[in-house]
Amino acid sequence: MEITQSFLNQLPLQDKAAIVCGHHFWFTHENLKYGIKKVMMTDGPSGLRKQSSSGDALGINNSVQAVSFPASALTACSFDRRSIEALGEHLGQAARAEQISLLLGPGVNIKRSPLAGRNFEYFSEDPYLTGEMGVAYVNGVQSQHVGVSVKHFAANNRENQRFTASSDVDERSLREIYLAAFEKIVKKAAPATLMCSYNALNGTLNSQNHWLLTDVLRQEWGFDGLVMSDWGAVADHTAAIKAGLDLEMPGKGAESEQEIIDAVHDGTLDEHQLDNSVRRVLRTVHQWPAPESSMDYDLEEQHQFARQLAANSMVLLKNKNQTLPIDQNETVAVLGELAVKPRFQGGGSSHVNAYRVSIPYDEISQRSNAIYGQGYQLADETTHEALIEQALEVAKDADKVIIFAGYPESYESEGFDKQKMTLPTNQIELIKAVSQMGKPVVVVLQNGSAVEMPWIDQVSAVLETYLAGETVGEATADVLYGDVNPSGKLAETFPLKLEDNPTFGTFGMDHDHERYHEGIYVGYRYYDVKQKNVLFPFGYGLSYTKFDYQNIRIRVTGNRVRVQFDVTNVGDRSGQAVAEIYVANQVSEVEKPIRELKNFDKVDLAPGETRTVTAILTDRDLSWYNQDQGRWQCDAGNYAIQIGTSSRNLVLSQVIKFTPIRQPHVQITENTYVGELQKYPELQSALIDSGLDAVIQRVTQESDSARLLENMPLRAGVMIGIDRAMVSRFLQLANQNNGYNG
């Protein structure tokens, strides 16, 4: 169905107004007279949440039964594009079977603060990893003929006052950190829709932010899909349509439609602008039709996939004296209410009516002689000495103790932010008491984001499972007993304490504004530049085997850098190695991170096996955003290519000299420093023709004066014999050659 202008001209204004409004909470408008069918959308970042009756935004009403997959906080730790694409395929299959056209996910906002209540739903603190995971997810879902809605666009990094607060952030930080994943997904995966967020950006609500929705998203990135609002995000429907929003969700019924009709009648909204949104809604409905009837799909197969994905994403944080894996002949004490009442998914719109939840204690009991002790109550933080005494009695005769700990759902959910990042007091007291027994203690964490661990030195092992989905019991046992060799890597930094995070003391403190004082220094970028000790760095994770990295080879060809190195499994177990590739910019004279993740790969290796990893970097991977000139800039000079097993454990490194083939336009002014001019080959003819080159060469040869050039702008060149006529001539030639008019 081609959405022609002649077709749009046939539609009455009232019908057009209805088309840009959601209907019955989850549907688009249906008009059979004009052949317009409705489509249904539903939440589903980590499992389908199709509501079979009247809808609601936060999962209060019952939804159909579906597999609850691991939350994105865990799946990102897989560092495995193939697994995330397979997750998308499974979600797409479930959605199609339930006649869903649009799945509302993935969430790709950056984890700026560990207190953000919705961190469990997002991938990472790092934009590169987030973008790669997002591309794989979108490709997987849409391969099943189900569209996605990438969310929440953009800079939606806190929950408190999320409908009104303004995220105030400079453009370089916005581009490099908060928009980068969205840009990559738009350009590489062509998502069906994007969902704009509740918050304002630098004072303008995102639902009516023309710069964000039109200038950047459509005109700059080339997005041609649908932009919908988050549920209830539209404050001014007319302003939203004019800014580039297409579909208000869930819609306010006749009120929403009348707003548009009145705006067209009084001239506030040009009907051609309305037509643009109508066209995009109808095109989306046409491109992503649902099957005519629901169908069965293999829930058990999806369950088993979820188990594999969860186990391969869990992160082994500590393993003193090879406490793990557990031998099945060992007697274990299993402590903590989370062992029998696991927290396996996030609250709010990502809540799933799970198909079959496995219980950690039940799975452990099937493998070992195990006995359970409650230890604490999830309902509150009160320490009950009787429960701790019971736990100590249970642990008395055990070979090893497994304590299940984590954040209760009341700590973190959509709709509000956390107050702290420590475990409940009663859980901490249990860990301390049991650790004093002198037995090997394993702590298994169930949580949506980073945790402080003042007790870390008192325990033998820590396994991070985040929110592992409905297979939490099976997957956790698979790793604890060595059926799966852990290979997850942290997708966020764990600071020693909340006070170490750059947002501490400012996050959520202003009712109306969230000021991004830290700029580009988010996550490991901040901890590295400030040289702060951390509990566990970004990209960190242990294995039951060991890997060796050797023989780095790098070749620069045009604007591409090919990186190769060898990885060998030098242990006695098969395992998966995650190779992280970082870039350290050593040339650009701007504030910049110490290093940034720019690629990664995950390889399966049998004991003694060696494989070669090959990765490609581009000039964009070596670029920074020049907000003064409104462009990405790649500078010619030295870059260190670093191979790491975390952001702080670099095992291979090589410095390359990189000169982009297509040099960016460089605007030269009287404030440009003389020492910078020779970095740009395209300026050489202007230097020679103006006579500046001869002066610079003379000064360079005088060792006492050479350093002057580094800190001398052109306007001060008289100090070394550069006259005004020479400067004017050079500026004219340099900027003319680079596309500027002086």
C-alpha positions in Angstrom: 0.0 0.0 0.0 1.6 3.2 -1.2 0.7 6.2 1.0 0.4 8.8 -1.7 -0.6 12.4 -1.2 -3.7 11.8 -3.2 -4.8 9.2 -0.7 -4.0 11.5 2.2 -6.1 14.2 0.5 -9.1 11.9 0.6 -8.9 11.5 4.3 -11.1 13.8 6.4 -9.2 15.9 8.9 -10.9 14.1 11.8 -9.6 10.7 10.5 -6.1 12.1 10.1 -6.2 13.4 13.7 -7.3 9.9 14.9 -4.4 8.2 13.0 -1.8 10.2 15.0 -3.3 9.1 18.3 -3.1 5.7 20.0 -6.2 3.8 20.7 -7.2 1.4 23.5 -3.8 1.8 25.1 -1.8 -0.6 22.8 -3.3 -0.1 19.3 -3.0 2.3 16.4 -6.2 3.7 14.8 -8.4 1.4 12.6 -10.5 2.8 9.7 -11.8 0.0 7.5 -13.6 2.4 5.2 -10.2 3.6 4.0 -8.5 0.2 4.3 -6.6 1.1 7.4 -5.9 -1.7 9.8 -4.8 -1.4 13.4 -1.7 -2.9 14.8 -0.8 -3.8 18.4 2.3 -3.0 20.3 3.5 -4.3 23.6 6.4 -4.0 26.1 9.0 -6.6 25.8 12.7 -5.7 26.4 13.2 -9.0 28.3 9.9 -10.8 27.6 6.5 -10.3 26.0 4.0 -8.4 28.2 0.9 -8.6 26.0 -2.1 -7.6 28.1 -5.1 -9.6 27.1 -7.6 -7.3 28.6 -7.7 -3.5 29.3 -4.1 -2.2 29.3 -2.0 -0.3 31.7 1.6 1.1 31.6 3.2 -0.6 34.5 2.1 -4.2 34.3 -0.5 -4.1 37.0 -3.0 -6.0 34.8 -2.4 -9.6 33.9 -0.5 -10.3 30.7 -0.2 -13.5 28.6 2.2 -16.1 29.7 5.6 -15.7 28.1 9.2 -16.6 28.8 11.0 -14.1 31.1 14.4 -13.6 29.6 17.4 -12.2 31.4 17.3 -8.4 31.9 19.5 -6.3 29.6 21.8 -5.5 32.6 22.8 -9.2 32.5 22.6 -9.9 28.8 25.0 -7.0 28.0 27.6 -8.8 30.2 27.6 -11.6 27.6 29.6 -9.3 25.3 28.2 -11.5 22.6 26.5 -10.0 19.6 25.3 -13.4 18.3 23.6 -14.3 21.6 21.8 -10.9 21.7 20.6 -11.3 18.1 19.3 -14.8 19.0 17.5 -13.2 22.0 15.9 -10.8 19.5 14.8 -13.6 17.3 13.2 -15.4 20.2 11.4 -12.3 21.3 10.2 -11.7 17.7 8.9 -15.2 17.4 6.9 -14.8 20.6 5.5 -11.4 19.5 4.5 -12.7 16.1 2.8 -15.7 17.6 0.8 -13.3 19.8 -0.1 -11.1 16.8 2.1 -8.2 18.0 3.5 -5.9 15.3 5.7 -3.7 17.4 7.8 -4.7 20.4 8.7 -1.8 22.7 12.5 -2.2 23.2 15.4 -2.3 23.5 16.2 0.3 26.1 19.5 1.8 25.2 19.9 4.7 27.7 23.3 5.0 29.4 23.9 4.0 33.0 25.1 7.4 34.2 24.4 6.9 37.9 24.1 3.6 39.8 21.0 5.1 41.5 18.9 5.3 38.4 15.9 3.1 39.1 15.7 1.7 35.6 19.3 0.6 35.1 18.3 -3.1 35.0 16.5 -2.4 31.7 19.5 -0.8 30.0 22.7 -2.4 28.7 25.7 -0.4 29.8 27.5 2.7 30.9 29.5 2.5 27.6 27.9 3.8 24.4 29.9 1.5 22.1 28.8 -1.7 23.9 25.3 -0.3 24.2 25.1 0.4 20.4 26.4 -3.0 19.4 24.0 -4.8 21.7 21.2 -2.7 20.4 22.0 -3.3 16.8 22.1 -7.1 17.4 18.8 -7.0 19.4 17.0 -5.0 16.7 18.2 -7.1 13.9 17.1 -10.3 15.7 13.6 -9.0 16.4 13.0 -7.5 13.0 14.2 -10.7 11.3 11.0 -12.2 12.5 8.8 -9.5 10.8 8.2 -7.7 14.0 9.2 -4.1 14.4 10.9 -2.5 17.4 10.7 0.7 19.3 14.2 1.8 20.5 13.9 3.8 23.7 14.0 6.2 25.4 15.2 9.0 23.1 17.1 10.7 24.7 19.2 11.5 27.8 16.6 9.7 30.0 18.9 8.8 32.9 16.8 9.3 36.0 13.3 8.3 37.0 12.3 10.8 39.6 10.4 13.7 38.0 11.0 11.9 34.7 7.9 13.6 33.1 9.2 17.2 33.6 12.9 17.3 34.6 15.3 18.7 32.0 18.6 16.8 31.3 21.0 19.7 30.9 24.1 18.4 28.9 26.6 19.9 26.5 26.5 18.8 22.9 29.8 16.9 22.9 28.8 14.8 25.8 25.3 14.3 24.3 26.8 13.1 21.0 29.6 11.0 22.3 27.8 9.3 25.2 24.0 9.6 25.1 23.1 9.7 21.4 25.8 7.5 20.0 24.0 4.2 20.6 20.8 5.5 19.0 22.7 6.8 16.0 24.4 3.5 15.5 21.2 1.5 15.7 19.4 3.9 13.3 22.2 3.7 10.7 23.0 0.0 11.0 19.7 -1.7 11.9 16.9 0.6 10.6 14.5 0.2 13.5 10.8 0.5 12.7 10.2 3.1 15.4 11.9 5.2 18.1 10.2 6.1 21.3 10.9 9.6 22.6 11.3 10.0 26.4 9.4 11.9 29.0 12.2 14.3 30.0 13.2 17.6 28.5 16.6 18.1 26.9 18.3 21.4 27.7 14.9 22.9 28.6 12.7 21.5 25.7 10.5 18.4 26.2 11.8 15.7 24.0 8.2 15.1 22.7 8.3 18.5 21.1 12.1 18.9 20.5 12.5 19.7 16.8 16.3 19.7 17.0 16.3 16.2 18.4 13.4 14.6 16.4 13.9 16.3 13.1 17.3 18.0 12.8 19.4 15.2 14.2 17.3 12.0 13.9 15.7 12.5 10.5 17.9 15.0 8.6 21.3 14.1 10.0 21.0 10.4 10.6 18.5 9.7 7.9 15.8 7.9 10.0 12.6 7.4 8.0 10.6 5.4 10.5 8.0 6.3 13.1 8.6 8.3 16.2 6.1 7.5 19.0 5.9 9.0 22.5 6.4 7.2 25.7 3.1 6.6 27.4 1.8 10.1 28.5 4.9 12.0 27.4 3.0 14.5 25.2 2.2 17.8 26.8 1.4 19.8 23.7 0.2 17.5 20.8 0.4 20.3 18.2 3.9 21.2 19.2 4.9 17.6 19.2 3.6 17.0 15.6 5.4 20.1 14.4 8.6 18.9 16.1 8.6 15.5 14.3 6.6 13.3 16.6 4.2 11.0 14.7 2.2 9.0 17.2 1.0 10.0 20.7 0.7 7.0 23.0 -1.5 5.9 24.4 -3.6 8.8 23.2 -6.3 10.7 25.2 -9.2 9.8 23.0 -11.4 12.5 21.6 -9.4 15.1 23.5 -6.2 14.3 21.6 -8.0 14.3 18.2 -9.7 17.6 18.9 -6.4 19.3 19.7 -5.1 18.5 16.2 -8.3 19.5 14.5 -8.4 22.8 16.3 -4.8 23.5 15.5 -5.3 22.9 11.8 -8.4 25.1 11.8 -6.8 28.0 13.5 -3.6 27.8 11.5 -1.3 26.7 14.4 -0.6 23.4 12.5 -0.1 23.2 8.8 -2.1 20.2 7.4 1.0 19.2 5.4 2.9 18.7 8.6 0.1 16.5 9.9 0.2 14.6 6.6 3.8 13.8 7.2 3.0 12.1 10.5 -0.1 10.4 9.1 2.0 9.0 6.3 4.6 7.6 8.6 2.0 5.9 10.9 0.3 4.3 7.9 3.5 3.2 6.4 4.5 1.6 9.7 1.1 -0.2 9.9 1.6 -1.4 6.4 5.2 -2.6 6.8 4.7 -4.5 10.1 1.4 -6.3 9.8 0.6 -9.0 12.4 -0.7 -12.5 11.4 -4.4 -12.8 11.1 -4.6 -15.2 14.1 -2.4 -16.2 17.0 -0.3 -19.4 16.9 1.5 -21.7 19.2 5.2 -21.5 19.7 7.7 -23.5 21.7 7.8 -22.0 25.2 10.0 -24.8 26.4 12.6 -24.2 23.7 12.6 -20.5 24.6 13.0 -21.4 28.3 16.1 -23.5 27.5 17.5 -20.6 25.4 17.0 -18.2 28.3 18.9 -20.6 30.5 21.8 -20.7 28.2 21.9 -17.0 27.7 21.7 -16.3 31.4 24.5 -18.7 32.3 26.7 -17.4 29.6 26.2 -13.8 30.8 26.8 -14.2 34.6 29.9 -12.6 35.9 32.3 -14.4 38.3 33.7 -11.5 40.4 35.8 -13.4 42.9 37.0 -17.0 43.2 39.6 -17.3 46.0 41.3 -20.6 46.2 39.1 -22.0 43.4 36.1 -22.2 45.7 34.0 -22.5 42.6 32.9 -24.7 40.9 31.3 -26.7 43.6 31.8 -30.5 43.7 28.6 -32.4 43.8 30.0 -34.5 46.7 30.3 -31.4 48.9 27.6 -30.5 51.4 26.3 -27.0 50.9 24.3 -24.7 53.1 22.1 -22.4 51.1 21.1 -19.2 52.9 18.9 -16.2 52.2 15.3 -15.8 51.2 16.3 -15.0 47.6 17.3 -18.6 47.2 13.7 -19.7 47.4 12.0 -16.5 46.3 14.3 -15.2 43.6 14.2 -11.8 42.2 14.6 -12.5 38.5 13.0 -9.6 36.6 12.6 -5.8 36.9 9.5 -4.0 38.0 7.2 -1.8 36.0 6.6 -2.1 32.2 9.2 -4.8 31.8 7.4 -7.2 34.2 6.5 -10.5 32.5 4.0 -13.2 33.4 6.7 -15.9 33.5 6.2 -19.3 31.8 8.2 -21.4 34.3 10.4 -20.0 37.1 13.1 -22.3 38.4 14.2 -21.9 42.1 17.9 -21.7 43.0 17.6 -23.8 46.1 15.6 -26.5 44.3 18.2 -26.7 41.5 21.1 -26.9 44.0 19.3 -29.6 46.0 19.2 -31.7 42.9 23.0 -31.6 42.6 24.3 -31.7 46.2 23.3 -32.5 49.7 21.9 -29.1 50.6 20.1 -27.6 53.5 18.3 -24.2 53.5 18.3 -21.4 56.1 16.3 -18.2 55.6 18.8 -15.8 57.2 16.8 -12.6 56.6 13.4 -11.3 55.5 13.0 -9.6 52.2 10.0 -7.6 53.4 12.2 -5.2 55.4 15.8 -4.5 56.5 15.3 -5.5 60.1 18.0 -8.0 61.4 16.4 -10.9 63.2 19.0 -12.6 65.4 16.9 -15.8 65.4 17.2 -16.1 61.6 20.9 -15.5 61.7 21.4 -18.1 64.5 19.3 -20.6 62.5 21.5 -19.9 59.4 24.7 -20.4 61.5 23.3 -23.7 62.7 22.5 -24.8 59.1 26.0 -23.8 58.0 27.8 -25.6 60.8 28.3 -28.9 59.1 28.5 -27.7 55.5 31.6 -27.9 53.3 30.6 -24.6 51.6 28.0 -21.9 52.2 26.1 -20.1 49.4 24.4 -16.9 50.4 21.8 -15.4 48.1 21.7 -11.7 48.4 20.5 -8.7 46.4 18.2 -5.8 46.1 14.5 -6.3 46.9 12.1 -5.1 44.2 11.1 -2.2 46.5 14.7 -0.8 46.0 14.7 -0.4 42.2 11.9 -0.2 39.6 10.6 1.9 36.8 9.1 5.1 38.2 11.6 6.0 41.0 15.3 6.1 41.7 17.2 4.3 44.4 18.5 5.9 47.6 21.6 3.8 48.1 23.7 1.1 46.5 24.3 -1.1 49.6 22.5 -4.3 50.3 19.8 -4.3 53.0 21.3 -4.2 56.5 20.0 -7.7 57.4 21.7 -9.2 54.4 25.0 -7.6 55.2 24.7 -8.8 58.8 24.1 -12.3 57.6 27.2 -12.2 55.3 29.4 -10.9 58.2 28.1 -13.5 60.7 28.6 -16.5 58.4 31.9 -15.3 57.1 33.3 -15.5 60.7 32.8 -19.2 60.7 35.9 -19.8 58.6 34.1 -21.7 55.9 34.3 -20.9 52.1 31.4 -18.5 51.5 30.0 -17.9 48.1 27.7 -14.8 47.6 25.3 -15.0 44.7 23.9 -11.6 43.8 20.4 -10.8 42.4 20.2 -7.1 41.6 19.6 -4.6 38.8 22.7 -2.5 39.1 26.0 -2.0 40.8 26.4 -3.0 44.5 28.7 -1.8 47.2 30.6 -4.7 48.9 32.2 -3.7 52.2 32.2 -7.4 53.0 34.1 -8.5 49.9 37.3 -9.4 51.7 35.4 -11.7 54.1 34.0 -14.1 51.4 35.6 -16.5 49.1 33.6 -16.1 45.9 31.0 -13.7 44.4 28.8 -14.5 41.4 26.9 -11.6 39.8 23.6 -12.9 38.2 21.8 -9.5 38.0 18.1 -10.2 37.1 18.5 -13.5 35.3 15.0 -14.2 34.1 12.8 -17.2 34.8 15.7 -19.7 34.5 17.5 -18.1 37.4 17.6 -21.3 39.4 18.9 -23.5 36.6 21.4 -21.0 35.1 22.8 -20.1 38.6 23.3 -23.8 39.4 24.9 -24.4 36.0 27.6 -21.9 36.8 28.0 -22.8 40.4 28.6 -26.4 39.6 30.8 -25.8 36.5 28.4 -27.1 33.8 28.8 -23.7 32.3 32.2 -21.9 32.5 31.4 -18.3 33.4 32.3 -15.8 30.7 30.4 -12.7 31.5 32.1 -9.3 31.8 30.8 -6.3 33.7 29.0 -3.8 31.4 29.3 -1.2 34.2 31.9 -0.2 36.7 31.4 -1.2 40.3 32.8 1.7 42.4 34.0 1.1 45.9 31.3 3.3 47.3 28.5 5.5 45.9 30.5 8.6 46.9 33.1 7.8 44.2 30.6 8.1 41.3 30.8 11.4 39.5 27.1 12.1 40.0 27.2 11.7 43.7 25.7 14.7 45.5 24.0 16.1 42.4 22.0 13.2 41.0 18.3 13.9 41.4 18.9 16.8 43.8 17.2 19.4 41.6 13.5 18.9 41.1 13.5 20.5 37.7 17.0 20.0 36.3 19.5 17.1 36.0 22.8 18.8 35.3 25.4 16.6 33.6 28.4 18.2 35.3 30.7 15.2 34.5 30.4 15.8 30.7 31.9 12.9 28.8 33.4 11.3 31.9 30.8 8.6 32.6 31.5 5.2 34.1 35.1 4.0 33.5 35.9 7.2 31.6 35.6 9.1 34.9 37.3 6.6 37.2 40.2 6.3 34.8 40.8 10.0 34.3 40.6 10.6 38.1 42.7 7.6 38.8 40.2 6.3 41.3 40.3 2.8 42.7 37.2 0.8 41.9 35.8 -2.4 43.3 35.5 -4.0 39.9 36.3 -2.3 36.6 34.3 -2.2 33.4 34.8 -5.3 31.3 35.9 -7.4 34.3 35.0 -11.0 34.8 36.7 -14.3 35.8 36.6 -17.8 34.3 37.3 -21.3 35.5 40.1 -21.4 32.9 42.9 -19.0 31.9 43.6 -17.2 28.6 46.8 -15.9 27.1 46.9 -13.0 24.6 49.9 -12.7 22.2 51.1 -11.5 18.8 49.3 -8.2 18.1 49.4 -7.2 14.4 47.9 -3.9 13.2 47.6 -2.7 9.6 46.3 0.8 8.6 44.6 0.9 5.2 42.9 4.2 4.3 40.4 5.0 7.0 40.4 1.5 8.4 42.6 -0.1 11.0 42.7 -3.9 11.1 43.7 -5.3 14.5 44.7 -9.0 14.9 46.0 -11.0 17.9 46.0 -14.5 19.1 44.1 -15.9 22.1 45.0 -19.2 23.7 43.2 -21.2 26.4 46.1 -22.2 28.7 43.8 -23.8 31.3 42.3 -27.3 31.5 38.6 -26.4 30.8 36.8 -25.2 27.7 35.8 -21.6 28.0 34.9 -18.4 26.2 37.3 -15.5 26.1 36.1 -11.9 25.7 38.7 -9.8 24.0 38.1 -6.1 24.6 39.7 -3.6 22.2 40.3 0.0 23.5 41.6 3.1 21.8 43.7 5.7 23.5 43.8 9.0 21.6 47.3 10.5 22.1 47.0 13.4 19.6 43.9 15.5 20.0 44.4 18.6 22.1 41.0 18.4 23.9 39.8 16.8 27.1 39.4 13.1 26.3 39.1 9.8 28.1 42.2 7.8 28.9 40.8 5.0 26.7 37.5 4.0 25.2 36.1 0.6 24.2 35.9 0.5 20.4 35.4 -3.2 19.6 35.2 -6.7 21.2 34.9 -10.3 20.3 34.0 -13.5 22.1 35.6 -16.8 21.2 35.1 -20.4 22.3 38.3 -22.2 23.1 39.1 -25.8 24.0 42.0 -26.4 26.4 45.2 -25.6 24.5 43.4 -24.1 21.5 44.5 -20.9 19.9 42.4 -18.6 17.7 43.1 -15.4 15.9 40.8 -12.5 16.6 40.4 -9.9 13.9 38.7 -6.6 14.5 38.2 -3.5 12.3 38.3 0.1 13.6 37.3 3.1 11.4 38.1 6.8 11.5 34.8 7.3 13.4 36.2 5.0 16.2 39.1 7.4 16.5 37.0 10.6 16.4 35.7 13.1 19.0 32.8 15.5 18.5 33.8 19.1 17.9 30.7 21.0 19.1 32.2 24.3 18.1 32.2 23.2 14.4 29.3 20.8 14.7 31.1 17.7 13.3 33.0 14.6 14.2 36.7 15.2 14.0 39.5 12.6 13.5 42.9 14.1 14.1 46.1 12.8 12.4 48.6 11.5 14.9 49.2 8.7 17.3 46.7 6.3 18.8 47.3 3.4 21.1 45.4 0.2 20.3 45.0 -1.7 23.5 43.8 -5.2 24.1 42.3 -5.8 27.6 40.5 -8.3 29.7 38.9 -5.2 31.4 39.3 -1.5 31.1 42.1 -1.7 33.6 43.9 -4.9 32.7 45.6 -4.3 29.3 47.5 -7.3 28.0 48.6 -6.0 24.6 49.2 -2.5 23.2 50.6 -0.9 20.1 50.8 2.7 19.0 49.9 3.5 15.4 50.1 6.7 13.4 46.8 7.4 11.8 46.1 10.0 9.1 42.5 10.1 7.8 42.3 10.0 4.0 39.4 12.4 3.9 40.6 15.1 6.2 37.8 17.0 7.9 37.3 20.6 7.2 39.5 22.6 9.6 38.4 26.2 10.3 41.4 28.3 10.9 41.1 31.6 12.8 43.6 34.1 14.3 43.2 32.1 17.5 44.5 28.9 15.9 47.9 28.0 17.5 50.8 28.0 15.1 52.0 24.6 16.5 48.8 23.0 15.2 49.1 24.0 11.6 51.5 21.4 10.4 49.2 18.6 11.7 47.0 19.2 8.7 48.4 18.2 5.3 45.7 20.1 3.4 47.1 23.4 4.9 50.6 22.9 3.5 50.1 24.8 0.3 48.5 27.7 2.1 51.5 27.8 4.6 54.0 27.9 1.7 52.1 30.4 -0.5 51.6 32.9 2.4 55.2 32.7 3.6 54.3 31.3 7.0 56.1 28.0 6.3 59.5 29.7 6.0 59.0 31.5 9.3 57.8 28.4 11.1 60.7 26.3 9.7 63.2 28.9 10.9 61.8 29.0 14.4 61.5 25.2 14.6 65.3 25.0 13.9 66.0 27.2 16.9 65.7 24.9 19.8 65.2 27.8 22.3 62.2 29.1 20.4 60.6 25.9 19.0 58.4 25.4 22.1 56.9 28.9 21.6 54.9 27.6 18.6 52.8 25.2 20.8 51.3 28.1 22.7 51.3 31.0 20.2 48.1 31.9 18.3 48.5 33.4 14.8 47.4 36.8 16.1 50.5 36.9 18.3 52.8 35.8 15.5 54.5 39.2 15.4 56.7 37.8 18.2 58.4 35.5 15.7 58.3 37.7 12.6 54.8 36.9 11.2 53.3 40.1 10.0 49.5 40.9 9.7 49.5 40.7 5.9 51.0 37.2 6.0 48.3 36.1 8.5 45.5 37.5 6.4 46.8 35.9 3.3 47.1 32.5 5.0 43.6 32.7 6.5 42.1 33.4 3.1 43.9 30.5 1.5 43.4 28.0 4.3 39.7 28.5 4.8 39.0 28.8 1.1 40.7 25.4 0.6 38.6 23.9 3.4 35.2 25.1 2.3 35.0 28.2 4.5 34.7 31.8 3.5 37.2 33.2 5.9 
